[in-house]
Amino acid sequence: MKLIFFRYFMYSFLGLEVLLLPLFLEKEFYADFEYYKFIIFFIPFFMLGSPSGYLYYKYNHKEEYFKELLFFGFIHYLLILPFLWIYFDNILFVTLCLLMTISLFVEHKLQTQRMFILALSLKPVISIFLIFSFFLFYFGIVDKITLDILFLLMLISFLIWLSISFKKIYFDKNDKLKIKNYFIMVKKGFPINAGTLLIMLFFFCDRFIAKEYYSEYLASYSLSYNLIQFILLALSTLAYVNVVDIGEKYKSINLDFFKEKISYIYKIFFLLLFLFIIFIFIVSKFYPFPNLILFSLVMGILLGNYFTINSLSSIALYFDFFKKILKMMLFLFIINLLLSCIFVFFKMEYVYFIIKTGILLNLSAIYFIYLVINRLEYSDSK
């Protein structure tokens, strides 16, 4: 619980970013920047799950492959760099994608060392520097905030965080780098990566549709998505700690453990949802974005419930049944694409896209609970 409160303190800077940037940036520019920032945070998924594979071998097989993860992961990124450069044609953007990828590797290492506060501090540091753009504009240091200025501020934040983090990491004494270790991390982590990628694609799909067909709602969607981090922040913190807790004692996990964990997380979710409803009605008075309250409430309820259950998804990694969840997620994503096309064709209200996404994700969460109960009941009967 202390970690949750401390993370809220750190992420209060993210909250300031969310509230300040739309006030002095033009609505279209704000939406474009959020679009690019989303892609930067999305890029590490092209590492094909190697960070998740690192966690699996760390806890299931007591193997330390961080050097392989860092070295061959860097080479892996260099293979996709030309495509990013050609498509986006912005050296700062490409560099940020590289630093985001390296930061994810480092974050996983800090996570296994139980240095949760430092591991979780990257995004708050980024937010602090983005908030600095407000003062650059307010005091007339720059006449106009451009995309490159925001990218440069993000670049500085990445470099500061990485310089501090590398000083805290301890490396194993084995100096041999084996590329096969990187491949087995990818093999084991790919289903996790693909599942997480599909979740992100659900949101990317909604954001893309808003950008292309409902541009008047893109800023509302972007701000609502940022505002629900008020709820998701605590849930993701619990999920973050659960990755380590479950990994360290997965052999002794039973059904009672699962019930106790999920009950505790739901209590936190309901409390946060109540506070969020009050919060969103207050915030909406300062932002004349269309349907902001409606979008935020729908996301808060549906996505909040999904991420409450998903905070225990590391059980699927350590008990080796994530491939079943991945198949279900892929099936639901195909349905999502079909429904999205139908909704666009019939020009349905944009809120129905958000409801659709929330319902489909919750169906995958129900399937996860079904698999967990079956697996743990089988383990208990042995």
C-alpha positions as CSV (number, residue, x, y, z in Angstrom):
1,M,0.0,0.0,0.0
2,K,2.9,2.4,0.8
3,L,4.2,1.8,-2.8
4,I,0.8,2.7,-4.2
5,F,0.7,6.0,-2.3
6,F,4.3,6.8,-3.3
7,R,3.4,6.1,-6.9
8,Y,0.5,8.4,-6.7
9,F,2.8,11.1,-5.4
10,M,5.2,10.5,-8.3
11,Y,2.4,10.3,-10.8
12,S,0.9,13.5,-9.6
13,F,3.4,15.0,-12.0
14,L,1.8,12.9,-14.8
15,G,-1.5,14.3,-13.6
16,L,-0.2,17.9,-13.9
17,E,1.1,17.1,-17.4
18,V,-2.4,15.7,-18.4
19,L,-4.1,18.8,-17.0
20,L,-1.6,21.5,-18.2
21,L,-0.7,20.5,-21.7
22,P,-4.3,20.8,-23.1
23,L,-4.6,24.3,-21.6
24,F,-1.8,25.9,-23.6
25,L,-1.4,23.6,-26.6
26,E,-3.8,23.7,-29.5
27,K,-6.2,20.9,-29.4
28,E,-5.1,19.4,-32.7
29,F,-1.4,19.7,-31.7
30,Y,-2.1,18.1,-28.3
31,A,-3.8,15.2,-30.0
32,D,-0.9,14.7,-32.4
33,F,1.7,14.7,-29.6
34,E,-0.3,12.2,-27.6
35,Y,-0.5,10.0,-30.7
36,Y,3.3,10.1,-31.1
37,K,3.9,9.5,-27.4
38,F,1.6,6.5,-27.5
39,I,3.8,5.0,-30.3
40,I,7.0,5.7,-28.4
41,F,5.6,3.7,-25.4
42,F,4.3,1.1,-27.8
43,I,7.7,0.4,-29.6
44,P,9.2,-2.0,-27.0
45,F,6.5,-4.6,-28.0
46,F,8.6,-5.1,-31.2
47,M,11.1,-6.8,-28.9
48,L,8.8,-9.9,-29.2
49,G,8.5,-10.5,-25.5
50,S,12.1,-10.9,-24.6
51,P,11.7,-8.9,-21.3
52,S,8.8,-11.2,-20.2
53,G,11.0,-14.2,-21.2
54,Y,13.7,-12.7,-18.9
55,L,11.3,-12.7,-16.0
56,Y,10.2,-16.3,-16.7
57,Y,13.7,-17.7,-16.7
58,K,14.6,-15.6,-13.7
59,Y,12.0,-17.2,-11.5
60,N,11.0,-20.5,-13.1
61,H,14.6,-21.6,-13.9
62,K,16.7,-19.3,-11.6
63,E,18.7,-18.1,-14.7
64,E,20.1,-14.6,-15.0
65,Y,20.0,-13.4,-18.7
66,F,20.0,-9.6,-18.3
67,K,23.3,-9.1,-20.2
68,E,21.8,-11.0,-23.2
69,L,18.6,-9.1,-22.9
70,L,20.4,-5.8,-23.0
71,F,23.0,-6.5,-25.7
72,F,21.0,-8.6,-28.2
73,G,17.9,-6.5,-27.5
74,F,19.9,-3.4,-28.7
75,I,20.9,-5.3,-31.8
76,H,17.3,-6.4,-32.3
77,Y,16.2,-2.7,-32.2
78,L,18.8,-1.8,-34.8
79,L,17.0,-4.1,-37.2
80,I,13.8,-2.2,-37.0
81,L,15.4,1.3,-36.8
82,P,15.5,1.9,-40.6
83,F,11.8,1.3,-40.9
84,L,11.1,3.8,-38.2
85,W,13.4,6.3,-39.7
86,I,11.9,6.0,-43.2
87,Y,8.3,6.2,-42.0
88,F,8.6,9.0,-39.3
89,D,11.6,10.9,-40.7
90,N,12.5,12.3,-37.3
91,I,15.8,11.5,-35.6
92,L,14.6,12.6,-32.2
93,F,11.6,10.3,-32.4
94,V,13.7,7.3,-33.5
95,T,16.1,8.0,-30.6
96,L,13.3,8.2,-28.1
97,C,12.0,4.8,-29.4
98,L,15.5,3.3,-28.8
99,L,15.7,4.8,-25.3
100,M,12.2,3.6,-24.4
101,T,13.3,0.0,-25.4
102,I,16.5,0.1,-23.3
103,S,14.5,1.6,-20.4
104,L,12.1,-1.3,-20.5
105,F,15.0,-3.8,-20.2
106,V,16.5,-1.8,-17.3
107,E,13.1,-1.5,-15.6
108,H,12.6,-5.3,-15.6
109,K,16.1,-5.7,-14.0
110,L,15.2,-3.2,-11.3
111,Q,11.9,-4.9,-10.8
112,T,13.7,-8.2,-10.0
113,Q,15.9,-6.4,-7.6
114,R,12.7,-5.1,-5.9
115,M,13.7,-1.5,-6.6
116,F,10.1,-0.7,-7.5
117,I,10.2,3.0,-6.8
118,L,13.1,3.7,-9.2
119,A,11.7,1.2,-11.8
120,L,8.3,3.0,-11.8
121,S,9.7,6.5,-11.8
122,L,10.5,6.8,-15.6
123,K,7.1,8.2,-16.7
124,P,6.9,10.7,-13.8
125,V,10.4,12.0,-14.8
126,I,9.2,12.4,-18.4
127,S,6.1,14.2,-17.1
128,I,8.2,16.6,-15.1
129,F,10.2,17.6,-18.2
130,L,7.0,17.9,-20.3
131,I,5.5,20.2,-17.7
132,F,8.7,22.3,-18.1
133,S,7.4,23.2,-21.6
134,F,4.6,25.1,-20.0
135,F,7.1,27.4,-18.3
136,L,9.1,27.8,-21.5
137,F,6.0,29.1,-23.1
138,Y,4.6,31.0,-20.2
139,F,7.8,33.1,-19.6
140,G,8.3,33.7,-23.3
141,I,11.5,31.7,-23.6
142,V,10.1,30.2,-26.7
143,D,7.3,31.7,-28.9
144,K,5.8,28.4,-29.7
145,I,6.0,24.8,-28.4
146,T,6.9,22.5,-31.3
147,L,7.0,18.7,-31.5
148,D,10.8,18.8,-31.5
149,I,10.9,20.8,-28.3
150,L,8.7,18.2,-26.5
151,F,10.8,15.4,-28.0
152,L,14.0,17.0,-26.7
153,L,12.5,17.4,-23.2
154,M,11.6,13.7,-23.3
155,L,15.1,12.8,-24.5
156,I,16.7,14.6,-21.5
157,S,14.3,12.8,-19.1
158,F,15.3,9.4,-20.5
159,L,19.0,10.1,-20.3
160,I,18.7,11.2,-16.6
161,W,16.6,8.2,-15.6
162,L,18.9,5.7,-17.4
163,S,22.1,7.3,-15.9
164,I,20.7,6.8,-12.4
165,S,19.3,3.4,-13.0
166,F,22.5,1.9,-14.5
167,K,24.3,2.8,-11.3
168,K,21.9,0.7,-9.3
169,I,22.0,-2.4,-11.4
170,Y,24.2,-5.3,-10.5
171,F,25.4,-7.6,-13.2
172,D,26.1,-11.3,-12.9
173,K,29.8,-12.4,-13.1
174,N,29.3,-14.5,-16.2
175,D,30.8,-12.5,-19.0
176,K,29.7,-14.9,-21.8
177,L,27.0,-13.7,-24.0
178,K,25.0,-16.5,-25.7
179,I,22.6,-15.5,-28.4
180,K,20.6,-18.7,-27.9
181,N,19.6,-17.3,-24.4
182,Y,18.0,-14.3,-26.1
183,F,16.1,-16.5,-28.5
184,I,14.7,-18.7,-25.7
185,M,13.6,-15.6,-23.9
186,V,11.8,-14.5,-27.0
187,K,10.2,-17.9,-27.4
188,K,8.9,-18.0,-23.9
189,G,7.9,-14.3,-23.7
190,F,6.4,-13.9,-27.1
191,P,2.9,-15.0,-26.1
192,I,2.9,-12.5,-23.3
193,N,4.2,-9.8,-25.6
194,A,1.6,-10.7,-28.3
195,G,-1.2,-10.6,-25.7
196,T,0.0,-7.2,-24.4
197,L,0.4,-6.0,-27.9
198,L,-3.2,-7.0,-28.7
199,I,-4.4,-5.0,-25.7
200,M,-2.5,-2.0,-26.9
201,L,-3.9,-2.5,-30.4
202,F,-7.4,-2.4,-29.0
203,F,-6.7,1.1,-27.8
204,F,-4.7,2.1,-30.8
205,C,-7.6,1.0,-33.0
206,D,-10.0,3.3,-31.1
207,R,-7.5,6.1,-31.2
208,F,-6.9,5.6,-34.9
209,I,-10.6,5.6,-35.7
210,A,-11.1,8.8,-33.7
211,K,-8.2,10.4,-35.6
212,E,-9.5,9.4,-39.1
213,Y,-13.3,9.4,-38.7
214,Y,-14.2,11.2,-35.5
215,S,-11.6,13.9,-35.3
216,E,-13.8,16.1,-33.1
217,Y,-13.5,13.4,-30.4
218,L,-9.8,12.6,-30.6
219,A,-8.8,15.2,-28.0
220,S,-11.7,14.0,-25.7
221,Y,-10.6,10.4,-26.1
222,S,-6.9,11.3,-25.4
223,L,-7.7,13.3,-22.3
224,S,-10.2,10.6,-21.0
225,Y,-7.6,7.9,-21.5
226,N,-5.1,10.0,-19.5
227,L,-7.6,10.7,-16.8
228,I,-8.4,7.1,-16.1
229,Q,-4.8,6.6,-15.2
230,F,-6.1,7.8,-11.8
231,I,-7.6,4.3,-11.5
232,L,-5.1,2.3,-13.6
233,L,-2.1,3.7,-11.7
234,A,-2.9,1.7,-8.5
235,L,-4.0,-1.4,-10.4
236,S,-0.8,-1.4,-12.5
237,T,1.3,-0.9,-9.4
238,L,-0.3,-4.0,-7.8
239,A,0.2,-5.9,-11.1
240,Y,3.9,-4.8,-11.1
241,V,4.5,-6.1,-7.6
242,N,2.5,-9.3,-8.3
243,V,4.9,-10.2,-11.1
244,V,7.7,-10.6,-8.5
245,D,5.5,-11.9,-5.6
246,I,3.9,-14.6,-7.7
247,G,7.2,-15.4,-9.4
248,E,9.0,-15.9,-6.1
249,K,6.4,-18.3,-4.7
250,Y,4.4,-19.6,-7.7
251,K,5.0,-23.2,-6.7
252,S,2.9,-22.8,-3.5
253,I,0.1,-20.7,-5.1
254,N,-3.4,-22.2,-4.6
255,L,-7.0,-21.2,-5.2
256,D,-7.3,-19.5,-1.8
257,F,-4.3,-17.3,-2.6
258,F,-6.0,-16.2,-5.9
259,K,-9.4,-15.4,-4.2
260,E,-7.7,-13.4,-1.5
261,K,-5.6,-11.5,-4.0
262,I,-8.4,-10.6,-6.3
263,S,-10.8,-9.6,-3.4
264,Y,-8.2,-7.2,-2.1
265,I,-7.6,-5.7,-5.5
266,Y,-11.4,-5.3,-6.1
267,K,-11.7,-3.4,-2.8
268,I,-9.1,-0.9,-4.0
269,F,-10.8,-0.6,-7.4
270,F,-14.2,0.2,-6.0
271,L,-12.7,2.9,-3.8
272,L,-10.8,4.4,-6.6
273,L,-13.8,4.3,-8.9
274,F,-15.9,6.2,-6.4
275,L,-13.2,8.9,-6.1
276,F,-12.7,9.0,-9.8
277,I,-16.4,9.8,-10.5
278,I,-16.1,12.8,-8.2
279,F,-12.8,13.8,-9.8
280,I,-14.1,13.6,-13.3
281,F,-17.1,15.9,-12.7
282,I,-14.7,18.5,-11.2
283,V,-12.1,18.3,-13.9
284,S,-14.7,18.5,-16.7
285,K,-15.6,22.0,-15.7
286,F,-12.2,23.2,-16.9
287,Y,-12.1,21.4,-20.3
288,P,-14.8,22.0,-22.9
289,F,-14.1,18.8,-24.7
290,P,-17.2,17.0,-26.1
291,N,-18.4,13.9,-24.2
292,L,-15.5,14.0,-21.8
293,I,-17.5,12.9,-18.8
294,L,-19.2,10.1,-20.7
295,F,-16.0,8.7,-22.2
296,S,-14.2,8.9,-18.9
297,L,-17.0,7.1,-17.0
298,V,-17.3,4.3,-19.5
299,M,-13.5,3.8,-19.6
300,G,-13.2,4.0,-15.8
301,I,-15.8,1.3,-15.2
302,L,-15.1,-1.2,-18.1
303,L,-11.3,-0.8,-18.3
304,G,-11.0,-0.5,-14.5
305,N,-12.7,-3.9,-14.1
306,Y,-10.6,-5.4,-16.8
307,F,-7.3,-4.3,-15.3
308,T,-8.4,-5.3,-11.9
309,I,-8.5,-8.9,-13.1
310,N,-5.5,-8.5,-15.4
311,S,-3.3,-7.4,-12.4
312,L,-2.9,-11.1,-11.7
313,S,-2.1,-12.1,-15.3
314,S,1.4,-13.1,-14.3
315,I,-0.1,-16.3,-13.0
316,A,-0.6,-17.3,-16.7
317,L,3.1,-16.7,-17.4
318,Y,4.4,-18.9,-14.6
319,F,1.8,-21.6,-15.0
320,D,2.4,-21.8,-18.8
321,F,-1.2,-21.3,-20.0
322,F,-0.8,-17.8,-21.6
323,K,-1.0,-19.2,-25.1
324,K,-4.7,-20.1,-24.4
325,I,-5.4,-16.5,-23.4
326,L,-3.5,-15.3,-26.4
327,K,-5.8,-17.3,-28.8
328,M,-8.8,-15.9,-27.1
329,M,-7.4,-12.3,-27.3
330,L,-6.7,-12.8,-31.0
331,F,-10.2,-14.0,-31.6
332,L,-11.7,-11.1,-29.7
333,F,-9.4,-8.6,-31.6
334,I,-10.7,-9.9,-34.9
335,I,-14.2,-9.4,-33.7
336,N,-13.2,-5.9,-32.6
337,L,-11.9,-5.1,-36.1
338,L,-15.1,-6.4,-37.7
339,L,-17.3,-4.5,-35.3
340,S,-15.3,-1.3,-35.7
341,C,-15.7,-1.5,-39.5
342,I,-19.5,-2.0,-39.0
343,F,-19.7,0.9,-36.6
344,V,-17.8,3.2,-39.0
345,F,-20.0,2.2,-41.9
346,F,-23.2,3.0,-40.0
347,K,-21.7,6.1,-38.5
348,M,-22.4,5.1,-34.9
349,E,-21.7,7.4,-32.0
350,Y,-18.1,7.2,-31.0
351,V,-18.9,6.2,-27.4
352,Y,-20.0,2.8,-28.8
353,F,-16.4,2.1,-29.9
354,I,-15.2,2.6,-26.3
355,I,-18.0,0.4,-24.9
356,K,-17.2,-2.3,-27.5
357,T,-13.6,-2.4,-26.6
358,G,-14.3,-2.5,-22.8
359,I,-16.8,-5.4,-23.2
360,L,-14.4,-7.5,-25.4
361,L,-11.5,-7.0,-23.0
362,N,-13.7,-8.1,-20.1
363,L,-14.6,-11.2,-21.9
364,S,-11.0,-12.1,-22.1
365,A,-10.7,-11.4,-18.3
366,I,-13.6,-13.8,-17.6
367,Y,-11.8,-16.5,-19.7
368,F,-8.6,-15.8,-17.7
369,I,-10.5,-16.4,-14.4
370,Y,-11.9,-19.6,-15.8
371,L,-8.4,-20.9,-16.7
372,V,-6.9,-19.9,-13.4
373,I,-9.7,-21.7,-11.4
374,N,-9.3,-24.8,-13.5
375,R,-5.5,-24.9,-13.2
376,L,-5.4,-24.2,-9.4
377,E,-8.2,-26.6,-8.6
378,Y,-6.2,-29.3,-10.5
379,S,-3.0,-28.3,-8.6
380,D,-4.9,-28.5,-5.3
381,S,-6.2,-31.9,-6.1
382,K,-2.8,-33.4,-6.6
